[in-house]
Amino acid sequence: MLASTVNGARMHAGLSFSRLSELSGITPDALSELLEGQVDFTVVDLAGIAAALDIPITRLLPASGVDD
């Protein structure tokens, strides 16, 4: 789910896979593993991706469904 959200945000921003890797500081191999769901995202990964996409990190996170 998180991987598809990140990939959708990448496409919406018009960034290639290679450009997202470059801007986020995540190696292409590691980014591929993240987007294929082979490994879990860390907060550092998400922060780098959000910065590369120029969006708040919260846009990448699923809604909690819990009322505050």
Secondary structure, DSSP 8 states (H G I E B T S, - for coil): -HHHHHHHHHHHHT--HHHHHHHHT--HHHHHHHHTTSS---HHHHHHHHHHHTS-GGGGS-------
